[in-house]
Amino acid sequence: MHDCEIKNNIRSLRFHHNEMTQKQLANQSGVTRQTINAIEAGKYSPSLELAFRIAQVFDVPIGEVFRYEKKK
């Protein structure tokens, strides 16, 4: 059993980057809007490569986008 989960700050980062849409982030990351939506909602964990690409879009370290923490 996994007692940790991947959390993300994508919604906040999008808001602080000129209110970037999920579609804009998806286009810049090379995935669909549905994929970004699922990641943002915590329903899907991105591949390591995609996680780095998303961080690159926002020009921040990967740790500012994703964090691994204990489930509550």
PQR file of N, CA, C, O and H, with PARSE charges and radii, in Angstrom:
ATOM      1  N   MET A   1       0.833  -1.198   0.000 -0.4000 1.5000
ATOM      2  CA  MET A   1       0.000   0.000   0.000 -0.0000 2.0000
ATOM      3  C   MET A   1       0.873   1.255   0.000  0.5500 1.7000
ATOM      4  O   MET A   1       1.898   1.327   0.677 -0.5500 1.4000
ATOM      5  N   HIS A   2       0.438   2.223  -0.768 -0.4000 1.5000
ATOM      6  CA  HIS A   2       1.152   3.497  -0.805 -0.0000 2.0000
ATOM      7  C   HIS A   2       0.505   4.439   0.199  0.5500 1.7000
ATOM      8  O   HIS A   2      -0.706   4.655   0.184 -0.5500 1.4000
ATOM      9  H   HIS A   2      -0.395   2.165  -1.319  0.4000 1.0000
ATOM     10  N   ASP A   3       1.334   4.988   1.064 -0.4000 1.5000
ATOM     11  CA  ASP A   3       0.788   5.930   2.037 -0.0000 2.0000
ATOM     12  C   ASP A   3       1.201   7.358   1.701  0.5500 1.7000
ATOM     13  O   ASP A   3       1.093   8.263   2.529 -0.5500 1.4000
ATOM     14  H   ASP A   3       2.318   4.812   1.076  0.4000 1.0000
ATOM     15  N   CYS A   4       1.681   7.545   0.456 -0.4000 1.5000
ATOM     16  CA  CYS A   4       2.036   8.870  -0.017 -0.0000 2.0000
ATOM     17  C   CYS A   4       1.343   9.131  -1.354  0.5500 1.7000
ATOM     18  O   CYS A   4       0.927   8.203  -2.047 -0.5500 1.4000
ATOM     19  H   CYS A   4       1.768   6.810  -0.217  0.4000 1.0000
ATOM     20  N   GLU A   5       1.230  10.391  -1.693 -0.4000 1.5000
ATOM     21  CA  GLU A   5       0.618  10.753  -2.968 -0.0000 2.0000
ATOM     22  C   GLU A   5       1.321  11.975  -3.544  0.5500 1.7000
ATOM     23  O   GLU A   5       1.951  12.749  -2.823 -0.5500 1.4000
ATOM     24  H   GLU A   5       1.568  11.145  -1.130  0.4000 1.0000
ATOM     25  N   ILE A   6       1.200  12.129  -4.852 -0.4000 1.5000
ATOM     26  CA  ILE A   6       1.798  13.282  -5.525 -0.0000 2.0000
ATOM     27  C   ILE A   6       0.781  14.413  -5.544  0.5500 1.7000
ATOM     28  O   ILE A   6      -0.330  14.257  -6.050 -0.5500 1.4000
ATOM     29  H   ILE A   6       0.689  11.500  -5.437  0.4000 1.0000
ATOM     30  N   LYS A   7       1.170  15.537  -4.994 -0.4000 1.5000
ATOM     31  CA  LYS A   7       0.347  16.747  -4.994 -0.0000 2.0000
ATOM     32  C   LYS A   7       0.987  17.721  -5.978  0.5500 1.7000
ATOM     33  O   LYS A   7       2.171  17.599  -6.291 -0.5500 1.4000
ATOM     34  H   LYS A   7       2.073  15.664  -4.583  0.4000 1.0000
ATOM     35  N   ASN A   8       0.210  18.687  -6.468 -0.4000 1.5000
ATOM     36  CA  ASN A   8       0.792  19.657  -7.393 -0.0000 2.0000
ATOM     37  C   ASN A   8       0.224  21.054  -7.177  0.5500 1.7000
ATOM     38  O   ASN A   8      -0.829  21.239  -6.566 -0.5500 1.4000
ATOM     39  H   ASN A   8      -0.752  18.786  -6.214  0.4000 1.0000
ATOM     40  N   ASN A   9       0.962  22.026  -7.700 -0.4000 1.5000
ATOM     41  CA  ASN A   9       0.587  23.437  -7.620 -0.0000 2.0000
ATOM     42  C   ASN A   9       0.259  24.000  -9.006  0.5500 1.7000
ATOM     43  O   ASN A   9       0.400  25.201  -9.235 -0.5500 1.4000
ATOM     44  H   ASN A   9       1.817  21.875  -8.196  0.4000 1.0000
ATOM     45  N   ILE A  10      -0.173  23.145  -9.920 -0.4000 1.5000
ATOM     46  CA  ILE A  10      -0.372  23.577 -11.299 -0.0000 2.0000
ATOM     47  C   ILE A  10      -1.420  24.690 -11.400  0.5500 1.7000
ATOM     48  O   ILE A  10      -1.207  25.678 -12.102 -0.5500 1.4000
ATOM     49  H   ILE A  10      -0.287  22.170  -9.734  0.4000 1.0000
ATOM     50  N   ARG A  11      -2.523  24.537 -10.718 -0.4000 1.5000
ATOM     51  CA  ARG A  11      -3.585  25.555 -10.810 -0.0000 2.0000
ATOM     52  C   ARG A  11      -3.053  26.925 -10.387  0.5500 1.7000
ATOM     53  O   ARG A  11      -3.276  27.920 -11.076 -0.5500 1.4000
ATOM     54  H   ARG A  11      -2.695  23.734 -10.147  0.4000 1.0000
ATOM     55  N   SER A  12      -2.360  26.973  -9.267 -0.4000 1.5000
ATOM     56  CA  SER A  12      -1.793  28.225  -8.769 -0.0000 2.0000
ATOM     57  C   SER A  12      -0.747  28.779  -9.738  0.5500 1.7000
ATOM     58  O   SER A  12      -0.730  29.979 -10.011 -0.5500 1.4000
ATOM     59  H   SER A  12      -2.179  26.165  -8.707  0.4000 1.0000
ATOM     60  N   LEU A  13       0.119  27.916 -10.255 -0.4000 1.5000
ATOM     61  CA  LEU A  13       1.147  28.357 -11.202 -0.0000 2.0000
ATOM     62  C   LEU A  13       0.508  28.906 -12.476  0.5500 1.7000
ATOM     63  O   LEU A  13       0.972  29.910 -13.017 -0.5500 1.4000
ATOM     64  H   LEU A  13       0.106  26.941 -10.034  0.4000 1.0000
ATOM     65  N   ARG A  14      -0.538  28.263 -12.954 -0.4000 1.5000
ATOM     66  CA  ARG A  14      -1.231  28.762 -14.148 -0.0000 2.0000
ATOM     67  C   ARG A  14      -1.811  30.153 -13.877  0.5500 1.7000
ATOM     68  O   ARG A  14      -1.705  31.052 -14.712 -0.5500 1.4000
ATOM     69  H   ARG A  14      -0.914  27.447 -12.514  0.4000 1.0000
ATOM     70  N   PHE A  15      -2.422  30.318 -12.705 -0.4000 1.5000
ATOM     71  CA  PHE A  15      -3.020  31.602 -12.343 -0.0000 2.0000
ATOM     72  C   PHE A  15      -1.963  32.703 -12.333  0.5500 1.7000
ATOM     73  O   PHE A  15      -2.207  33.808 -12.817 -0.5500 1.4000
ATOM     74  H   PHE A  15      -2.509  29.588 -12.027  0.4000 1.0000
ATOM     75  N   HIS A  16      -0.795  32.400 -11.783 -0.4000 1.5000
ATOM     76  CA  HIS A  16       0.277  33.389 -11.665 -0.0000 2.0000
ATOM     77  C   HIS A  16       1.077  33.565 -12.953  0.5500 1.7000
ATOM     78  O   HIS A  16       1.972  34.408 -13.010 -0.5500 1.4000
ATOM     79  H   HIS A  16      -0.596  31.502 -11.391  0.4000 1.0000
ATOM     80  N   HIS A  17       0.776  32.802 -13.961 -0.4000 1.5000
ATOM     81  CA  HIS A  17       1.397  32.971 -15.281 -0.0000 2.0000
ATOM     82  C   HIS A  17       0.330  33.488 -16.249  0.5500 1.7000
ATOM     83  O   HIS A  17      -0.049  32.815 -17.208 -0.5500 1.4000
ATOM     84  H   HIS A  17       0.048  32.117 -13.914  0.4000 1.0000
ATOM     85  N   ASN A  18      -0.137  34.701 -15.964 -0.4000 1.5000
ATOM     86  CA  ASN A  18      -1.134  35.374 -16.807 -0.0000 2.0000
ATOM     87  C   ASN A  18      -2.398  34.540 -16.990  0.5500 1.7000
ATOM     88  O   ASN A  18      -2.997  34.524 -18.066 -0.5500 1.4000
ATOM     89  H   ASN A  18       0.171  35.247 -15.186  0.4000 1.0000
ATOM     90  N   GLU A  19      -2.793  33.846 -15.922 -0.4000 1.5000
ATOM     91  CA  GLU A  19      -4.009  33.027 -15.951 -0.0000 2.0000
ATOM     92  C   GLU A  19      -4.017  32.072 -17.155  0.5500 1.7000
ATOM     93  O   GLU A  19      -5.007  31.947 -17.875 -0.5500 1.4000
ATOM     94  H   GLU A  19      -2.307  33.859 -15.048  0.4000 1.0000
ATOM     95  N   MET A  20      -2.876  31.410 -17.337 -0.4000 1.5000
ATOM     96  CA  MET A  20      -2.709  30.416 -18.404 -0.0000 2.0000
ATOM     97  C   MET A  20      -3.812  29.362 -18.316  0.5500 1.7000
ATOM     98  O   MET A  20      -4.151  28.897 -17.228 -0.5500 1.4000
ATOM     99  H   MET A  20      -2.072  31.511 -16.751  0.4000 1.0000
ATOM    100  N   THR A  21      -4.362  28.994 -19.459 -0.4000 1.5000
ATOM    101  CA  THR A  21      -5.404  27.966 -19.468 -0.0000 2.0000
ATOM    102  C   THR A  21      -4.775  26.574 -19.455  0.5500 1.7000
ATOM    103  O   THR A  21      -3.592  26.408 -19.754 -0.5500 1.4000
ATOM    104  H   THR A  21      -4.086  29.371 -20.343  0.4000 1.0000
ATOM    105  N   GLN A  22      -5.588  25.584 -19.105 -0.4000 1.5000
ATOM    106  CA  GLN A  22      -5.109  24.195 -19.166 -0.0000 2.0000
ATOM    107  C   GLN A  22      -4.696  23.862 -20.600  0.5500 1.7000
ATOM    108  O   GLN A  22      -3.726  23.135 -20.814 -0.5500 1.4000
ATOM    109  H   GLN A  22      -6.548  25.719 -18.862  0.4000 1.0000
ATOM    110  N   LYS A  23      -5.421  24.386 -21.571 -0.4000 1.5000
ATOM    111  CA  LYS A  23      -5.124  24.127 -22.985 -0.0000 2.0000
ATOM    112  C   LYS A  23      -3.757  24.706 -23.365  0.5500 1.7000
ATOM    113  O   LYS A  23      -2.976  24.052 -24.056 -0.5500 1.4000
ATOM    114  H   LYS A  23      -6.209  24.977 -21.397  0.4000 1.0000
ATOM    115  N   GLN A  24      -3.473  25.915 -22.921 -0.4000 1.5000
ATOM    116  CA  GLN A  24      -2.170  26.532 -23.214 -0.0000 2.0000
ATOM    117  C   GLN A  24      -1.036  25.720 -22.597  0.5500 1.7000
ATOM    118  O   GLN A  24      -0.014  25.481 -23.242 -0.5500 1.4000
ATOM    119  H   GLN A  24      -4.108  26.447 -22.360  0.4000 1.0000
ATOM    120  N   LEU A  25      -1.218  25.297 -21.349 -0.4000 1.5000
ATOM    121  CA  LEU A  25      -0.201  24.484 -20.694 -0.0000 2.0000
ATOM    122  C   LEU A  25      -0.034  23.160 -21.422  0.5500 1.7000
ATOM    123  O   LEU A  25       1.087  22.693 -21.624 -0.5500 1.4000
ATOM    124  H   LEU A  25      -2.048  25.491 -20.825  0.4000 1.0000
ATOM    125  N   ALA A  26      -1.146  22.558 -21.815 -0.4000 1.5000
ATOM    126  CA  ALA A  26      -1.105  21.289 -22.542 -0.0000 2.0000
ATOM    127  C   ALA A  26      -0.326  21.444 -23.846  0.5500 1.7000
ATOM    128  O   ALA A  26       0.524  20.612 -24.164 -0.5500 1.4000
ATOM    129  H   ALA A  26      -2.057  22.937 -21.651  0.4000 1.0000
ATOM    130  N   ASN A  27      -0.611  22.503 -24.598 -0.4000 1.5000
ATOM    131  CA  ASN A  27       0.086  22.734 -25.867 -0.0000 2.0000
ATOM    132  C   ASN A  27       1.589  22.887 -25.654  0.5500 1.7000
ATOM    133  O   ASN A  27       2.387  22.340 -26.415 -0.5500 1.4000
ATOM    134  H   ASN A  27      -1.301  23.179 -24.340  0.4000 1.0000
ATOM    135  N   GLN A  28       1.974  23.629 -24.620 -0.4000 1.5000
ATOM    136  CA  GLN A  28       3.390  23.863 -24.348 -0.0000 2.0000
ATOM    137  C   GLN A  28       4.080  22.626 -23.767  0.5500 1.7000
ATOM    138  O   GLN A  28       5.301  22.496 -23.857 -0.5500 1.4000
ATOM    139  H   GLN A  28       1.326  24.074 -24.001  0.4000 1.0000
ATOM    140  N   SER A  29       3.304  21.723 -23.175 -0.4000 1.5000
ATOM    141  CA  SER A  29       3.870  20.506 -22.566 -0.0000 2.0000
ATOM    142  C   SER A  29       3.820  19.312 -23.510  0.5500 1.7000
ATOM    143  O   SER A  29       4.458  18.291 -23.257 -0.5500 1.4000
ATOM    144  H   SER A  29       2.313  21.829 -23.102  0.4000 1.0000
ATOM    145  N   GLY A  30       3.065  19.437 -24.597 -0.4000 1.5000
ATOM    146  CA  GLY A  30       2.969  18.349 -25.568 -0.0000 2.0000
ATOM    147  C   GLY A  30       1.977  17.258 -25.199  0.5500 1.7000
ATOM    148  O   GLY A  30       2.136  16.105 -25.600 -0.5500 1.4000
ATOM    149  H   GLY A  30       2.547  20.267 -24.803  0.4000 1.0000
ATOM    150  N   VAL A  31       0.948  17.626 -24.428 -0.4000 1.5000
ATOM    151  CA  VAL A  31      -0.095  16.657 -24.048 -0.0000 2.0000
ATOM    152  C   VAL A  31      -1.462  17.281 -24.305  0.5500 1.7000
ATOM    153  O   VAL A  31      -1.546  18.415 -24.776 -0.5500 1.4000
ATOM    154  H   VAL A  31       0.819  18.562 -24.103  0.4000 1.0000
ATOM    155  N   THR A  32      -2.533  16.550 -23.999 -0.4000 1.5000
ATOM    156  CA  THR A  32      -3.884  17.083 -24.180 -0.0000 2.0000
ATOM    157  C   THR A  32      -4.326  17.865 -22.946  0.5500 1.7000
ATOM    158  O   THR A  32      -3.758  17.731 -21.862 -0.5500 1.4000
ATOM    159  H   THR A  32      -2.464  15.629 -23.616  0.4000 1.0000
ATOM    160  N   ARG A  33      -5.359  18.688 -23.144 -0.4000 1.5000
ATOM    161  CA  ARG A  33      -5.924  19.431 -22.020 -0.0000 2.0000
ATOM    162  C   ARG A  33      -6.471  18.468 -20.973  0.5500 1.7000
ATOM    163  O   ARG A  33      -6.387  18.726 -19.772 -0.5500 1.4000
ATOM    164  H   ARG A  33      -5.821  18.798 -24.024  0.4000 1.0000
ATOM    165  N   GLN A  34      -7.036  17.345 -21.447 -0.4000 1.5000
ATOM    166  CA  GLN A  34      -7.592  16.356 -20.519 -0.0000 2.0000
ATOM    167  C   GLN A  34      -6.505  15.789 -19.600  0.5500 1.7000
ATOM    168  O   GLN A  34      -6.755  15.519 -18.426 -0.5500 1.4000
ATOM    169  H   GLN A  34      -7.104  17.136 -22.423  0.4000 1.0000
ATOM    170  N   THR A  35      -5.305  15.614 -20.143 -0.4000 1.5000
ATOM    171  CA  THR A  35      -4.193  15.113 -19.329 -0.0000 2.0000
ATOM    172  C   THR A  35      -3.834  16.123 -18.244  0.5500 1.7000
ATOM    173  O   THR A  35      -3.646  15.758 -17.084 -0.5500 1.4000
ATOM    174  H   THR A  35      -5.101  15.834 -21.097  0.4000 1.0000
ATOM    175  N   ILE A  36      -3.740  17.389 -18.626 -0.4000 1.5000
ATOM    176  CA  ILE A  36      -3.428  18.439 -17.643 -0.0000 2.0000
ATOM    177  C   ILE A  36      -4.531  18.494 -16.588  0.5500 1.7000
ATOM    178  O   ILE A  36      -4.244  18.619 -15.398 -0.5500 1.4000
ATOM    179  H   ILE A  36      -3.892  17.686 -19.569  0.4000 1.0000
ATOM    180  N   ASN A  37      -5.779  18.402 -17.015 -0.4000 1.5000
ATOM    181  CA  ASN A  37      -6.907  18.428 -16.086 -0.0000 2.0000
ATOM    182  C   ASN A  37      -6.801  17.284 -15.079  0.5500 1.7000
ATOM    183  O   ASN A  37      -6.999  17.490 -13.881 -0.5500 1.4000
ATOM    184  H   ASN A  37      -6.012  18.300 -17.982  0.4000 1.0000
ATOM    185  N   ALA A  38      -6.491  16.082 -15.561 -0.4000 1.5000
ATOM    186  CA  ALA A  38      -6.390  14.910 -14.681 -0.0000 2.0000
ATOM    187  C   ALA A  38      -5.232  15.048 -13.701  0.5500 1.7000
ATOM    188  O   ALA A  38      -5.363  14.688 -12.531 -0.5500 1.4000
ATOM    189  H   ALA A  38      -6.331  15.915 -16.534  0.4000 1.0000
ATOM    190  N   ILE A  39      -4.100  15.567 -14.169 -0.4000 1.5000
ATOM    191  CA  ILE A  39      -2.938  15.761 -13.284 -0.0000 2.0000
ATOM    192  C   ILE A  39      -3.289  16.799 -12.216  0.5500 1.7000
ATOM    193  O   ILE A  39      -3.050  16.591 -11.027 -0.5500 1.4000
ATOM    194  H   ILE A  39      -3.993  15.859 -15.119  0.4000 1.0000
ATOM    195  N   GLU A  40      -3.858  17.915 -12.662 -0.4000 1.5000
ATOM    196  CA  GLU A  40      -4.209  19.001 -11.748 -0.0000 2.0000
ATOM    197  C   GLU A  40      -5.198  18.535 -10.679  0.5500 1.7000
ATOM    198  O   GLU A  40      -5.121  18.960  -9.526 -0.5500 1.4000
ATOM    199  H   GLU A  40      -4.052  18.084 -13.628  0.4000 1.0000
ATOM    200  N   ALA A  41      -6.119  17.665 -11.065 -0.4000 1.5000
ATOM    201  CA  ALA A  41      -7.136  17.153 -10.138 -0.0000 2.0000
ATOM    202  C   ALA A  41      -6.608  16.030  -9.246  0.5500 1.7000
ATOM    203  O   ALA A  41      -7.317  15.555  -8.359 -0.5500 1.4000
ATOM    204  H   ALA A  41      -6.182  17.319 -12.002  0.4000 1.0000
ATOM    205  N   GLY A  42      -5.368  15.606  -9.477 -0.4000 1.5000
ATOM    206  CA  GLY A  42      -4.784  14.547  -8.663 -0.0000 2.0000
ATOM    207  C   GLY A  42      -5.267  13.157  -9.039  0.5500 1.7000
ATOM    208  O   GLY A  42      -5.113  12.213  -8.264 -0.5500 1.4000
ATOM    209  H   GLY A  42      -4.791  15.992 -10.197  0.4000 1.0000
ATOM    210  N   LYS A  43      -5.855  13.025 -10.229 -0.4000 1.5000
ATOM    211  CA  LYS A  43      -6.374  11.729 -10.667 -0.0000 2.0000
ATOM    212  C   LYS A  43      -5.350  10.944 -11.474  0.5500 1.7000
ATOM    213  O   LYS A  43      -5.544   9.763 -11.760 -0.5500 1.4000
ATOM    214  H   LYS A  43      -5.981  13.792 -10.859  0.4000 1.0000
ATOM    215  N   TYR A  44      -4.265  11.607 -11.834 -0.4000 1.5000
ATOM    216  CA  TYR A  44      -3.259  10.987 -12.688 -0.0000 2.0000
ATOM    217  C   TYR A  44      -1.900  11.547 -12.312  0.5500 1.7000
ATOM    218  O   TYR A  44      -1.760  12.756 -12.126 -0.5500 1.4000
ATOM    219  H   TYR A  44      -4.107  12.566 -11.601  0.4000 1.0000
ATOM    220  N   SER A  45      -0.897  10.688 -12.196 -0.4000 1.5000
ATOM    221  CA  SER A  45       0.472  11.130 -11.926 -0.0000 2.0000
ATOM    222  C   SER A  45       1.238  11.153 -13.236  0.5500 1.7000
ATOM    223  O   SER A  45       1.260  10.159 -13.961 -0.5500 1.4000
ATOM    224  H   SER A  45      -1.011   9.706 -12.347  0.4000 1.0000
ATOM    225  N   PRO A  46       1.868  12.284 -13.548 -0.5600 1.5000
ATOM    226  CA  PRO A  46       2.584  12.386 -14.813  0.2800 2.0000
ATOM    227  C   PRO A  46       3.853  11.543 -14.812  0.5500 1.7000
ATOM    228  O   PRO A  46       4.382  11.186 -13.760 -0.5500 1.4000
ATOM    229  N   SER A  47       4.325  11.235 -16.010 -0.4000 1.5000
ATOM    230  CA  SER A  47       5.640  10.593 -16.119 -0.0000 2.0000
ATOM    231  C   SER A  47       6.673  11.602 -15.616  0.5500 1.7000
ATOM    232  O   SER A  47       6.391  12.796 -15.523 -0.5500 1.4000
ATOM    233  H   SER A  47       3.895  11.525 -16.865  0.4000 1.0000
ATOM    234  N   LEU A  48       7.836  11.124 -15.302 -0.4000 1.5000
ATOM    235  CA  LEU A  48       8.903  12.012 -14.846 -0.0000 2.0000
ATOM    236  C   LEU A  48       9.236  13.026 -15.938  0.5500 1.7000
ATOM    237  O   LEU A  48       9.462  14.203 -15.656 -0.5500 1.4000
ATOM    238  H   LEU A  48       8.065  10.153 -15.378  0.4000 1.0000
ATOM    239  N   GLU A  49       9.263  12.562 -17.184 -0.4000 1.5000
ATOM    240  CA  GLU A  49       9.563  13.466 -18.305 -0.0000 2.0000
ATOM    241  C   GLU A  49       8.516  14.577 -18.404  0.5500 1.7000
ATOM    242  O   GLU A  49       8.870  15.746 -18.559 -0.5500 1.4000
ATOM    243  H   GLU A  49       9.079  11.606 -17.414  0.4000 1.0000
ATOM    244  N   LEU A  50       7.244  14.225 -18.317 -0.4000 1.5000
ATOM    245  CA  LEU A  50       6.189  15.234 -18.405 -0.0000 2.0000
ATOM    246  C   LEU A  50       6.253  16.191 -17.215  0.5500 1.7000
ATOM    247  O   LEU A  50       6.034  17.391 -17.376 -0.5500 1.4000
ATOM    248  H   LEU A  50       6.957  13.276 -18.191  0.4000 1.0000
ATOM    249  N   ALA A  51       6.545  15.679 -16.045 -0.4000 1.5000
ATOM    250  CA  ALA A  51       6.663  16.532 -14.863 -0.0000 2.0000
ATOM    251  C   ALA A  51       7.748  17.588 -15.082  0.5500 1.7000
ATOM    252  O   ALA A  51       7.559  18.754 -14.737 -0.5500 1.4000
ATOM    253  H   ALA A  51       6.723  14.703 -15.915  0.4000 1.0000
ATOM    254  N   PHE A  52       8.883  17.180 -15.655 -0.4000 1.5000
ATOM    255  CA  PHE A  52       9.959  18.132 -15.941 -0.0000 2.0000
ATOM    256  C   PHE A  52       9.532  19.133 -17.017  0.5500 1.7000
ATOM    257  O   PHE A  52       9.857  20.316 -16.924 -0.5500 1.4000
ATOM    258  H   PHE A  52       9.036  16.233 -15.936  0.4000 1.0000
ATOM    259  N   ARG A  53       8.801  18.663 -18.045 -0.4000 1.5000
ATOM    260  CA  ARG A  53       8.346  19.577 -19.111 -0.0000 2.0000
ATOM    261  C   ARG A  53       7.387  20.626 -18.550  0.5500 1.7000
ATOM    262  O   ARG A  53       7.463  21.796 -18.924 -0.5500 1.4000
ATOM    263  H   ARG A  53       8.537  17.701 -18.121  0.4000 1.0000
ATOM    264  N   ILE A  54       6.488  20.215 -17.656 -0.4000 1.5000
ATOM    265  CA  ILE A  54       5.557  21.166 -17.042 -0.0000 2.0000
ATOM    266  C   ILE A  54       6.330  22.197 -16.217  0.5500 1.7000
ATOM    267  O   ILE A  54       6.055  23.394 -16.300 -0.5500 1.4000
ATOM    268  H   ILE A  54       6.427  19.264 -17.352  0.4000 1.0000
ATOM    269  N   ALA A  55       7.287  21.735 -15.429 -0.4000 1.5000
ATOM    270  CA  ALA A  55       8.108  22.660 -14.634 -0.0000 2.0000
ATOM    271  C   ALA A  55       8.858  23.630 -15.546  0.5500 1.7000
ATOM    272  O   ALA A  55       9.006  24.807 -15.219 -0.5500 1.4000
ATOM    273  H   ALA A  55       7.511  20.763 -15.362  0.4000 1.0000
ATOM    274  N   GLN A  56       9.326  23.136 -16.678 -0.4000 1.5000
ATOM    275  CA  GLN A  56      10.060  23.968 -17.633 -0.0000 2.0000
ATOM    276  C   GLN A  56       9.167  25.067 -18.211  0.5500 1.7000
ATOM    277  O   GLN A  56       9.621  26.194 -18.408 -0.5500 1.4000
ATOM    278  H   GLN A  56       9.206  22.179 -16.944  0.4000 1.0000
ATOM    279  N   VAL A  57       7.903  24.745 -18.481 -0.4000 1.5000
ATOM    280  CA  VAL A  57       6.962  25.747 -18.997 -0.0000 2.0000
ATOM    281  C   VAL A  57       6.868  26.918 -18.011  0.5500 1.7000
ATOM    282  O   VAL A  57       6.846  28.080 -18.416 -0.5500 1.4000
ATOM    283  H   VAL A  57       7.535  23.830 -18.321  0.4000 1.0000
ATOM    284  N   PHE A  58       6.815  26.600 -16.723 -0.4000 1.5000
ATOM    285  CA  PHE A  58       6.691  27.643 -15.699 -0.0000 2.0000
ATOM    286  C   PHE A  58       8.043  28.226 -15.288  0.5500 1.7000
ATOM    287  O   PHE A  58       8.101  29.192 -14.527 -0.5500 1.4000
ATOM    288  H   PHE A  58       6.833  25.656 -16.394  0.4000 1.0000
ATOM    289  N   ASP A  59       9.128  27.637 -15.792 -0.4000 1.5000
ATOM    290  CA  ASP A  59      10.490  28.082 -15.479 -0.0000 2.0000
ATOM    291  C   ASP A  59      10.767  28.045 -13.968  0.5500 1.7000
ATOM    292  O   ASP A  59      11.324  28.977 -13.388 -0.5500 1.4000
ATOM    293  H   ASP A  59       9.081  26.853 -16.410  0.4000 1.0000
ATOM    294  N   VAL A  60      10.352  26.924 -13.360 -0.4000 1.5000
ATOM    295  CA  VAL A  60      10.589  26.713 -11.928 -0.0000 2.0000
ATOM    296  C   VAL A  60      11.146  25.307 -11.714  0.5500 1.7000
ATOM    297  O   VAL A  60      10.987  24.447 -12.581 -0.5500 1.4000
ATOM    298  H   VAL A  60       9.900  26.166 -13.832  0.4000 1.0000
ATOM    299  N   PRO A  61      11.796  25.057 -10.573 -0.5600 1.5000
ATOM    300  CA  PRO A  61      12.254  23.694 -10.273  0.2800 2.0000
ATOM    301  C   PRO A  61      11.060  22.753 -10.139  0.5500 1.7000
ATOM    302  O   PRO A  61       9.974  23.175  -9.740 -0.5500 1.4000
ATOM    303  N   ILE A  62      11.259  21.502 -10.467 -0.4000 1.5000
ATOM    304  CA  ILE A  62      10.182  20.512 -10.426 -0.0000 2.0000
ATOM    305  C   ILE A  62       9.528  20.449  -9.040  0.5500 1.7000
ATOM    306  O   ILE A  62       8.330  20.189  -8.933 -0.5500 1.4000
ATOM    307  H   ILE A  62      12.141  21.160 -10.792  0.4000 1.0000
ATOM    308  N   GLY A  63      10.304  20.686  -7.989 -0.4000 1.5000
ATOM    309  CA  GLY A  63       9.780  20.656  -6.625 -0.0000 2.0000
ATOM    310  C   GLY A  63       8.785  21.766  -6.324  0.5500 1.7000
ATOM    311  O   GLY A  63       8.048  21.686  -5.340 -0.5500 1.4000
ATOM    312  H   GLY A  63      11.278  20.898  -8.076  0.4000 1.0000
ATOM    313  N   GLU A  64       8.753  22.802  -7.160 -0.4000 1.5000
ATOM    314  CA  GLU A  64       7.763  23.868  -6.977 -0.0000 2.0000
ATOM    315  C   GLU A  64       6.441  23.522  -7.649  0.5500 1.7000
ATOM    316  O   GLU A  64       5.421  24.162  -7.393 -0.5500 1.4000
ATOM    317  H   GLU A  64       9.351  22.867  -7.959  0.4000 1.0000
ATOM    318  N   VAL A  65       6.461  22.506  -8.512 -0.4000 1.5000
ATOM    319  CA  VAL A  65       5.243  22.084  -9.195 -0.0000 2.0000
ATOM    320  C   VAL A  65       4.644  20.853  -8.507  0.5500 1.7000
ATOM    321  O   VAL A  65       3.438  20.786  -8.271 -0.5500 1.4000
ATOM    322  H   VAL A  65       7.290  21.987  -8.720  0.4000 1.0000
ATOM    323  N   PHE A  66       5.505  19.885  -8.192 -0.4000 1.5000
ATOM    324  CA  PHE A  66       5.054  18.626  -7.611 -0.0000 2.0000
ATOM    325  C   PHE A  66       5.720  18.359  -6.277  0.5500 1.7000
ATOM    326  O   PHE A  66       6.869  18.741  -6.054 -0.5500 1.4000
ATOM    327  H   PHE A  66       6.485  19.939  -8.384  0.4000 1.0000
ATOM    328  N   ARG A  67       4.985  17.698  -5.387 -0.4000 1.5000
ATOM    329  CA  ARG A  67       5.561  17.269  -4.107 -0.0000 2.0000
ATOM    330  C   ARG A  67       4.948  15.924  -3.739  0.5500 1.7000
ATOM    331  O   ARG A  67       3.808  15.619  -4.091 -0.5500 1.4000
ATOM    332  H   ARG A  67       4.052  17.387  -5.568  0.4000 1.0000
ATOM    333  N   TYR A  68       5.724  15.142  -3.034 -0.4000 1.5000
ATOM    334  CA  TYR A  68       5.317  13.800  -2.617 -0.0000 2.0000
ATOM    335  C   TYR A  68       5.083  13.845  -1.127  0.5500 1.7000
ATOM    336  O   TYR A  68       6.019  14.049  -0.355 -0.5500 1.4000
ATOM    337  H   TYR A  68       6.650  15.390  -2.748  0.4000 1.0000
ATOM    338  N   GLU A  69       3.840  13.655  -0.712 -0.4000 1.5000
ATOM    339  CA  GLU A  69       3.553  13.777   0.728 -0.0000 2.0000
ATOM    340  C   GLU A  69       2.636  12.682   1.228  0.5500 1.7000
ATOM    341  O   GLU A  69       1.930  12.030   0.459 -0.5500 1.4000
ATOM    342  H   GLU A  69       3.079  13.489  -1.339  0.4000 1.0000
ATOM    343  N   LYS A  70       2.665  12.500   2.521 -0.4000 1.5000
ATOM    344  CA  LYS A  70       1.836  11.467   3.143 -0.0000 2.0000
ATOM    345  C   LYS A  70       0.373  11.783   2.952  0.5500 1.7000
ATOM    346  O   LYS A  70      -0.044  12.939   3.016 -0.5500 1.4000
ATOM    347  H   LYS A  70       3.238  13.030   3.146  0.4000 1.0000
ATOM    348  N   LYS A  71      -0.423  10.713   2.711 -0.4000 1.5000
ATOM    349  CA  LYS A  71      -1.868  10.872   2.599 -0.0000 2.0000
ATOM    350  C   LYS A  71      -2.428  11.222   3.962  0.5500 1.7000
ATOM    351  O   LYS A  71      -1.918  10.782   4.992 -0.5500 1.4000
ATOM    352  H   LYS A  71      -0.084   9.773   2.659  0.4000 1.0000
ATOM    353  N   LYS A  72      -3.478  12.017   3.954 -0.4000 1.5000
ATOM    354  CA  LYS A  72      -4.078  12.431   5.221 -0.0000 2.0000
ATOM    355  C   LYS A  72      -5.154  11.455   5.639  0.5500 1.7000
ATOM    356  O   LYS A  72      -5.778  11.634   6.685 -0.5500 1.4000
ATOM    357  H   LYS A  72      -3.892  12.374   3.117  0.4000 1.0000
TER
END
